[in-house]
Each structure stands twice: as structure tokens, then as C-alpha cells.
């Protein structure tokens, strides 16, 4: 990740010094909500970095965790990021309002994702055709649709693989997904004074997005939502 951040610093500082908006698009791991189906994040879904009502942060980096055995409580030393320019977040909210009213009709990212999936199926890799199958869900979930959830995103380096720890941290900051640490890239954005960014993660597993089985589909889903957002700018 440090290598990518260094490359990004060079690109933003010299080659593309007047970049207005930055999209960080990739895969991540879900924070499931088994108590509320409308908030549950499944494999293949998309998480977009929007602040919760309680917190203004879009990304949270957990630097240190302290556990008090006597009270079984956790103390988190964390760093937060938010945007000074909320242009992208406002566009996301506009898309959200429009698509929420579409009911069971196709959303723009459904169309882009279907197009990308057809291209992927048509390509051969080592003699085999790649096929993607979306998981089934409950009565509040339309099979074959990729849902979009909104909330903060966090790194999974220290906490994502500990179920209790990741759930506690997620509730504290309104986190919907963990990734493999975007801190270095966000530090680079800060250093280059890029004040408008958005993080989009396609869900590949229930940890930090490192499992490879769902990565192709999840990456396409995240990219499809980014295209929707760009077309709406």
C-alpha cells in the first residue's frame, strides 16, 4: 500500500496537479447486520463512504487497541478522515434519493454491472470461462440485485479478523466495511490538499476483502457504481 501511496503522491503532485475529485475504488469485507435486513451487507454488495448521523468521518484507521480484562471493555486509538469538499457526497445523496424511488426497477449500476459481467464471461482465462453467481437473500432482498449501503469504512489490519472486536469498533463509528488499509493513500491526499474524495468498496468477504473468490465481481460492482456517480456529476 505504501508503494501505491508513493505513486499516487507523484501523480497528484506533478502529473495531475489539478485533480478535483479522487475515487478510491476496490474491494472490502462486510460488516453484516443480522438484526436489520435493510442494513445487512452481503457478498457482492457495494459500500460507499458517507458519514453517519453520529459521526462525520468517512474513513477510520485503528492505530491501537487496548483491552481491559476486568471490565471486558475496549479502548481504540484511531485516526479519522473526512472531506472539506463534500461535492461527491452530495451527488451520492442525490443518486440515493432517485434510486430509492425506483422500487424494483434497474438502477444505473445494475446496467453497467451487467455489461461488465457479460464481457467478463466472454473472456477466457487459462481455458476456462469466468462465471459469477449472486447469492440469494431474504424477503427484503431481491435476488440478482447488488445493493448499495452507506457508512464509514475502516482498515482491517488490527481488528477485522476478530469478530467481537470488529463488531464493537463498527458500532462505535458507523462502519459498514473493512479494507486492507487505505491510510497511506489518504495521508497522500492530505499532503497534496485533495479535499474531495470518495471510497467505494465491493464486498468480497466478511473480513477485509482479501478472499479472492468474490474479488472479480465485487471490483466490477464498485466500478459500476463509480461510473454511475461520474455520469451524475
N, C-alpha and C positions, 0 to 999 in steps of 0.2 A: 504493500500500500504506500510506503514511503517513496518508492520509485515512481509510482503514478502521480503522487503529490508533487514530486520534483519536476516531472514532465509538465504537469498542469501549471505549475508556477512559471515555468519558462514560456509556455504558450500564452498564458494570460498576461504576462509582463511585457513580452516583446512581440510575438506574432499576432495575437488577437488582444491588443491592449484596450480596445473599446467595447468589449463584450458587455452586453446589458443584462442578460439573464443566463444563468447556468443551471442545467439539468443534470442531476446525479441519478442515473438510471441503471438498475441492476436487479439482483435477487436478494431475498432475505428470508428470515424464519418468522412464522406467525406467532402471535400471542393469542391463543384461542379463548373464546368466551363461551363456555358451555351453559351458562345461566341465561344468556340473552342471544337468541339465534340471529337477531338483526345486527349484532355486533361481532358475531363469530367470524374469524378469518380462516378460510380454508386454503388447501393447496390450489395453486393457480389463480387465486385472487390477487388483487393489487392493493398496496398500501401507499397512500400519498401523505406527505408530511404537512399536516395542518395542526396548529396549536389547539389544545383542548380549552374548555371554558376556564379550567382552574390554572392552567399553565400556558405561558406564551412561547415555550421552546418548541423548535421543530426537530432538533436532534439533541440527544443526551449522551455524553461519554462518561461511563462509570470508571473513575480512576482508582478507587479503593473501596473495599467493603470491610466493615468491622461488625463482628457478631458478638453480642453479649449473651453468654450462655445462661446466666441467671434468669434473665427475662425473655430469652429467645427472641431478641429484637436485633434488627439490622440498622446500621448507620452507613449511609452512602456518601462518599466524597465524589461529586460529579461536576462536570462542566457542561454548560448549555449553549446552544446556538439558536438564534432567531434572525429574521431578516429586517433590515432597516427599510427596505423597499418591499412592500407586500403586493406588488402588481400580480405576480404569478398566483399567489394565494387567492386574490380576488377573482381571477379568471377561473380557478378551480371551483370556487364557490358558485360562480355563475353556471358552470357546466353541471355542477351538482344539482342546482335547482331545476334546470331544464330536464336533465335525465331522470330525476326523481318523479317527474310528472309523466314520463313515457310509459310507465307501467311495464307490461311485458314486451314492449317493442324493442327492436335492436338499438343499442346505444352506439355512438360512433366508434368506440374502441372495439366493439364486437365485430364490426365490419372490417376494420384494419387487421384485427387478430385472425379473422377467418382467412383473409387474403394471405397473410403471412404463413398461416398453417398449411394452406394449400401449396404454397411454394416450398415449404419445408418437406412436405410429404412427397413432392415431385423430385426432390434431390436425393440421390443415392450416396450413402456413406459406407465405404467398405463392403459394397454389395448389398446392403440392407436399406430398406425404406424406413424412415423415422415416422412413427405414428404416435399421436398424442390423444389421450382419452381423459376427459374431465371427470372428476369424482361426483358421485351423486350426493344429495344432501337431504335436509328435512323439508317439511311442508312450506317453510318460508324461503326456500332456496330453489330457484329454477334450474334444473339440470342443464348443463351446457353453457351456462352464463358465467362470466367472470365478474364477480362483484368487486366494487371499489370501497375500501374502508379508509377512514381519515384519522390521523393522530400523529403523535411524535414517533420517531424512530431512534433506536439506540444501538450501540455496539454490543456484540455478544462475546467479546473476548474473556471477560471475567465472570459473567453471570448466566449466559444463555443456556448452558448445559445443566444447570441446577434448577430443577422445576420450581421449587419453593422460592428460591432467590429471584429468578426471572419474573415470577408472578408478582412478588412483592414490589419489585422495582417498577414493573409495568404499571401497576395500580397507582403508584406514587406520582408518576409523570405522564400518565395517559398514553403509554407506549403501545403501539399496535404491531410493531415488527422489530426484530433484531437483525443486524447485518454483521459483516466481518470487520467492522470498524472504519468509519468514514472520517474520523477525527483529523487525520493528516491532511486530507483534501479540504476540509472545512477551515483548517488553520491556514492553508494556502489561499483560500478565498478571502479570509480576513486580511491576510498580508497584502493581497492585491486590491483590497477595498471593493470587492464584488458584493454588492449589497442586496442582490436579488438571486435567490437560488431555490430550487425545489428538489426534494428527494422522492423518487418513485421506486418502489420495490415490488417485484413479482414474487409471490410466496412459493418457495421451493421445498420447505420442510417446516418443522416445528421447533427449530433450534436457531441457527444463524444463517441459513441459506446455503450451506456448504454441501448438502447432498446433491449428487449430480443428476439423479433420475428426472426430477422435475425442472431442472435449470433451463433447458431449451424453451419449454412452453412458458415458464414464468418470466424469462427475459423478454420473450416476444410480447407477453401481456403488458409488461411495464413499458416497453417501447410503443405499443399501440396506444396506451394512454398518453404518453408524451406527444405522439402525433396529434391526438385529439386536442391537447392543450395548445400546441403550436398553431393548429388551424383556427383556434378560437382567439388567439392573440390579436 
